[in-house]
Amino acid sequence: MRRKQSWKGLKLLCTAALLGASLFAGCGRQEEKSPKEEESMKTEIKSVEISGKKMKYFHFGNPDGEKLIVLPGLALKSVMGSADAIVQAYALPAETYELYFIDHVEELSEGYTIEQMALDTLNALKQLKLDQVHIMGVSQGAMIAQEMALKSPETVKSLVLCSAASRVSDDAKEALGTWRKLAVDRDLNGLMEAFGSYVYTPSFYEQYKDLIIASGEGTTELDYQNFIIALDALMNFDVSAQLKNITCPVFVLGAGEDRILGVDASYEIMDQLQCKGYIYEGYGHGVYDEAPDYLSHVTDFLNSLK
């Protein structure tokens, strides 16, 4: 039986997943912070400069622990506005590890690819003097993580790939194409409804439907532009032929009813890399928000490497 969740509990389960803490993380939109409100946040938002553009991040947890980099997925709005809720949600791994949540650059250029996202993130890690890190990537974040492991294996100690794929199937492109059209048309309510119905189980979506739809309020033109560019990058992603070149330990978390990337995408990674994983039956792509023991699997895997 699934644990009943209040709106407060839902925010605390936020894992900055498929489409970020604002639209597609399943925790509803955290309102855009004014400068005064940002000052009152407990979690400090910092930034590094990548190719003349800012890349924001925040970190928390055990400063003496190994570093765990968390890469959120495709986002209509940045996860940075949900930093305080994320810190609470990730209390379990934060007991042992120091976590870094890293966003993409603030303004995406036309034609920006997953490969470029990975290179920019590696550049950020270099500036932050972070090496031999564990990386947890969620959906598109998992795609970035795979590219990082291929581009700089000496940097990546292990990968946790959540609701992941090494390539995007035609079925997935059909669903994502629907989202793209709604974004191009600036049909925010339609986009939110299409997202929720695809990502979550029917019972979860119905319970939080009003919150999911309302979470899109305050979306800007730049938000739409970034989202469409990042969505195109996702649909053009394919490292399936290079996947076997990943040599670090990998753990896959997938869902049997994933209607976006499909559960076969998780099994494909597990088969190609001969790595361990856990598939949640009865859950969809947004299992990262619905399953109460999700982060326990992540922590157990990381601890097993010691």
C-alpha positions as CSV (number, residue, x, y, z in Angstrom):
1,M,0.0,0.0,0.0
2,R,1.4,3.4,-0.9
3,R,2.0,6.0,1.7
4,K,-0.5,8.8,1.7
5,Q,1.2,12.1,1.1
6,S,0.2,15.6,2.1
7,W,1.2,18.6,0.0
8,K,4.0,19.3,2.5
9,G,5.1,15.7,2.2
10,L,5.0,15.8,-1.5
11,K,7.4,18.7,-1.6
12,L,9.8,16.9,0.7
13,L,9.8,13.9,-1.6
14,C,10.9,16.2,-4.5
15,T,13.9,14.7,-6.3
16,A,14.3,17.2,-9.0
17,A,13.4,14.7,-11.6
18,L,12.2,14.6,-15.2
19,L,11.3,18.3,-15.7
20,G,12.7,19.9,-12.6
21,A,11.3,21.2,-9.3
22,S,9.0,23.7,-11.0
23,L,7.2,21.7,-13.7
24,F,8.4,18.2,-14.0
25,A,9.7,17.1,-10.6
26,G,6.4,16.1,-9.3
27,C,6.7,18.3,-6.3
28,G,4.8,21.3,-7.7
29,R,6.3,24.7,-8.4
30,Q,8.3,26.5,-5.9
31,E,7.4,30.2,-6.4
32,E,10.1,32.3,-8.1
33,K,12.0,34.0,-5.2
34,S,12.4,37.7,-5.0
35,P,15.9,39.0,-3.9
36,K,14.6,39.4,-0.4
37,E,13.1,35.9,-0.3
38,E,16.3,34.4,-1.7
39,E,18.2,36.0,1.2
40,S,15.9,34.3,3.7
41,M,16.6,30.8,2.1
42,K,18.6,28.6,4.4
43,T,20.4,27.0,1.4
44,E,22.9,29.2,-0.3
45,I,22.6,29.3,-4.1
46,K,26.0,29.7,-5.8
47,S,27.2,29.8,-9.4
48,V,30.2,29.2,-11.6
49,E,30.7,30.8,-15.0
50,I,30.7,28.5,-18.0
51,S,31.4,30.0,-21.5
52,G,30.3,33.4,-20.3
53,K,27.1,32.1,-18.7
54,K,26.2,31.3,-15.2
55,M,25.6,27.7,-14.0
56,K,23.9,27.7,-10.5
57,Y,24.4,25.0,-7.9
58,F,24.0,24.4,-4.2
59,H,25.5,21.9,-1.9
60,F,24.8,20.4,1.5
61,G,25.4,17.3,3.6
62,N,28.5,15.7,5.2
63,P,31.5,17.9,4.3
64,D,33.8,15.0,5.1
65,G,32.0,12.6,2.9
66,E,32.5,11.6,-0.6
67,K,30.9,13.9,-3.2
68,L,27.5,13.0,-4.8
69,I,26.6,15.1,-7.8
70,V,22.9,15.2,-8.5
71,L,21.8,16.2,-12.0
72,P,18.1,17.1,-12.4
73,G,16.2,16.5,-15.6
74,L,14.6,18.7,-18.2
75,A,13.1,21.7,-16.4
76,L,10.6,24.4,-17.3
77,K,12.0,26.3,-14.3
78,S,15.2,25.8,-12.3
79,V,15.4,23.5,-9.3
80,M,17.3,26.2,-7.5
81,G,14.1,27.7,-6.1
82,S,13.3,24.4,-4.4
83,A,16.7,24.1,-2.7
84,D,15.4,24.1,0.9
85,A,12.8,21.4,0.2
86,I,15.4,19.3,-1.7
87,V,17.8,19.5,1.3
88,Q,15.1,18.1,3.5
89,A,14.2,15.4,1.0
90,Y,17.8,14.2,0.7
91,A,18.5,13.9,4.4
92,L,19.3,10.2,4.2
93,P,22.2,10.4,1.7
94,A,23.3,13.7,3.2
95,E,24.2,11.9,6.4
96,T,27.1,10.2,4.7
97,Y,27.8,12.2,1.5
98,E,28.2,15.8,0.5
99,L,25.6,16.5,-2.2
100,Y,25.9,19.0,-5.1
101,F,22.8,19.8,-7.1
102,I,24.0,21.4,-10.4
103,D,21.8,23.1,-12.9
104,H,22.4,23.7,-16.6
105,V,23.6,27.2,-17.8
106,E,20.9,29.8,-17.3
107,E,20.4,30.5,-21.0
108,L,20.6,27.7,-23.6
109,S,21.7,28.3,-27.1
110,E,19.9,26.9,-30.1
111,G,21.2,23.4,-30.9
112,Y,22.6,22.9,-27.4
113,T,23.1,19.1,-26.9
114,I,23.3,16.6,-24.1
115,E,27.0,16.3,-24.9
116,Q,27.5,20.0,-24.4
117,M,25.5,19.8,-21.1
118,A,27.9,17.1,-20.0
119,L,31.0,19.1,-21.0
120,D,29.7,22.2,-19.2
121,T,29.0,20.2,-16.1
122,L,32.5,18.7,-16.2
123,N,33.9,22.2,-16.5
124,A,31.9,23.2,-13.5
125,L,33.3,20.3,-11.5
126,K,36.8,21.3,-12.5
127,Q,36.2,24.9,-11.3
128,L,34.8,23.6,-8.0
129,K,37.8,21.3,-7.7
130,L,35.6,18.2,-7.5
131,D,37.1,14.9,-8.7
132,Q,36.3,11.2,-8.3
133,V,32.6,12.0,-7.7
134,H,29.5,9.8,-7.6
135,I,26.8,11.1,-10.0
136,M,23.1,10.5,-9.7
137,G,21.2,11.5,-12.8
138,V,17.5,11.6,-13.1
139,S,15.9,11.1,-16.6
140,Q,17.7,13.7,-18.8
141,G,20.2,14.1,-15.9
142,A,21.0,10.4,-16.3
143,M,21.7,11.1,-20.0
144,I,24.1,13.9,-19.0
145,A,25.7,11.5,-16.5
146,Q,26.3,8.8,-19.1
147,E,28.0,11.4,-21.4
148,M,30.2,12.6,-18.4
149,A,31.3,9.0,-17.7
150,L,32.2,8.6,-21.4
151,K,34.0,11.9,-21.7
152,S,35.9,11.9,-18.4
153,P,36.0,8.4,-16.8
154,E,38.7,9.6,-14.4
155,T,36.2,12.0,-12.9
156,V,33.3,9.7,-12.4
157,K,33.6,7.2,-9.6
158,S,30.1,5.7,-10.0
159,L,26.7,6.3,-11.7
160,V,23.2,6.1,-10.4
161,L,20.9,6.3,-13.4
162,C,17.2,7.0,-12.5
163,S,14.4,6.6,-15.0
164,A,17.1,6.5,-17.6
165,A,17.8,5.6,-21.2
166,S,20.9,5.4,-23.4
167,R,18.8,6.4,-26.4
168,V,15.3,7.8,-27.0
169,S,12.9,5.5,-28.7
170,D,10.3,6.5,-31.3
171,D,7.6,5.9,-28.8
172,A,9.3,8.3,-26.4
173,K,9.7,10.9,-29.1
174,E,6.0,10.8,-29.8
175,A,5.2,11.6,-26.2
176,L,7.9,14.3,-25.9
177,G,6.8,15.7,-29.2
178,T,3.4,16.3,-27.8
179,W,5.0,18.3,-24.9
180,R,7.1,20.2,-27.4
181,K,4.1,21.3,-29.4
182,L,2.3,22.4,-26.3
183,A,5.3,24.4,-25.2
184,V,5.7,26.0,-28.7
185,D,2.0,27.0,-28.5
186,R,2.5,28.3,-25.0
187,D,-0.4,26.1,-23.8
188,L,0.7,25.8,-20.2
189,N,-2.3,24.1,-18.8
190,G,-2.3,21.5,-21.6
191,L,1.4,21.0,-21.1
192,M,1.0,20.4,-17.3
193,E,-1.9,18.0,-17.9
194,A,0.0,16.0,-20.6
195,F,3.0,15.8,-18.3
196,G,1.1,14.6,-15.2
197,S,-0.9,12.0,-17.0
198,Y,2.2,10.5,-18.7
199,V,4.7,10.7,-15.8
200,Y,2.7,9.6,-12.8
201,T,0.4,6.7,-11.9
202,P,-3.3,7.6,-12.4
203,S,-4.0,7.7,-8.6
204,F,-1.1,9.9,-7.9
205,Y,-1.9,12.3,-10.7
206,E,-5.5,12.6,-9.7
207,Q,-4.6,13.3,-6.1
208,Y,-2.2,16.1,-7.1
209,K,-3.7,17.2,-10.4
210,D,-4.7,20.7,-9.3
211,L,-1.2,21.3,-7.8
212,I,0.6,20.0,-10.9
213,I,-1.4,22.3,-13.2
214,A,-1.1,25.3,-10.8
215,S,2.7,24.7,-10.6
216,G,3.2,26.3,-14.0
217,E,2.2,29.8,-12.9
218,G,4.8,32.4,-13.5
219,T,6.5,30.7,-16.5
220,T,8.6,33.2,-18.5
221,E,9.4,33.4,-22.2
222,L,13.0,32.4,-21.4
223,D,11.7,29.4,-19.5
224,Y,9.8,28.2,-22.6
225,Q,12.8,28.8,-24.9
226,N,15.2,26.9,-22.6
227,F,12.7,24.1,-22.2
228,I,12.2,23.6,-26.0
229,I,16.0,23.6,-26.6
230,A,16.6,21.1,-23.8
231,L,13.7,18.9,-25.0
232,D,15.2,18.8,-28.5
233,A,18.6,17.8,-27.0
234,L,16.8,15.0,-25.2
235,M,15.1,13.7,-28.3
236,N,18.4,13.6,-30.2
237,F,20.3,11.7,-27.5
238,D,21.9,8.3,-28.3
239,V,25.0,6.8,-26.7
240,S,23.8,3.2,-27.0
241,A,26.7,2.3,-29.2
242,Q,29.2,3.7,-26.7
243,L,27.5,2.5,-23.6
244,K,29.9,-0.5,-23.0
245,N,32.8,2.0,-22.7
246,I,31.5,3.1,-19.3
247,T,33.7,1.3,-16.8
248,C,32.7,2.7,-13.4
249,P,30.1,0.9,-11.2
250,V,26.6,1.7,-12.3
251,F,23.2,1.2,-10.6
252,V,19.9,1.6,-12.5
253,L,16.6,2.5,-11.0
254,G,13.6,2.1,-13.3
255,A,9.8,1.6,-13.3
256,G,7.8,-1.2,-14.9
257,E,5.1,1.3,-16.1
258,D,7.3,4.0,-17.4
259,R,5.3,5.6,-20.2
260,I,8.0,8.0,-21.3
261,L,11.3,6.2,-21.8
262,G,9.9,2.7,-21.1
263,V,11.2,0.0,-18.7
264,D,13.1,-1.7,-21.6
265,A,15.4,1.3,-21.6
266,S,16.5,0.5,-18.0
267,Y,16.9,-3.2,-18.8
268,E,19.0,-2.3,-21.9
269,I,21.5,-0.3,-19.8
270,M,21.6,-3.1,-17.2
271,D,22.2,-5.8,-19.9
272,Q,24.8,-3.8,-21.8
273,L,26.8,-2.9,-18.6
274,Q,26.1,-6.1,-16.7
275,C,25.3,-3.8,-13.8
276,K,22.8,-4.1,-10.9
277,G,19.5,-2.3,-10.8
278,Y,16.1,-2.2,-9.2
279,I,12.8,-2.0,-11.2
280,Y,9.7,-0.8,-9.4
281,E,6.6,-2.6,-10.6
282,G,3.4,-0.7,-10.6
283,Y,5.1,2.7,-10.9
284,G,5.6,5.0,-13.8
285,H,8.4,7.3,-14.9
286,G,7.9,9.5,-11.9
287,V,8.7,6.7,-9.4
288,Y,11.3,9.1,-7.9
289,D,8.5,11.1,-6.4
290,E,6.1,8.3,-5.6
291,A,8.2,5.5,-4.0
292,P,9.0,6.3,-0.4
293,D,12.1,4.1,-0.3
294,Y,13.7,5.5,-3.5
295,L,16.7,7.2,-1.9
296,S,17.3,4.1,0.3
297,H,18.3,2.2,-2.8
298,V,20.6,5.0,-3.9
299,T,22.3,5.1,-0.5
300,D,22.6,1.4,-0.2
301,F,24.3,1.2,-3.6
302,L,26.8,4.0,-2.8
303,N,27.6,2.4,0.6
304,S,28.2,-0.9,-1.0
305,L,31.2,0.6,-3.0
306,K,33.1,1.3,0.2
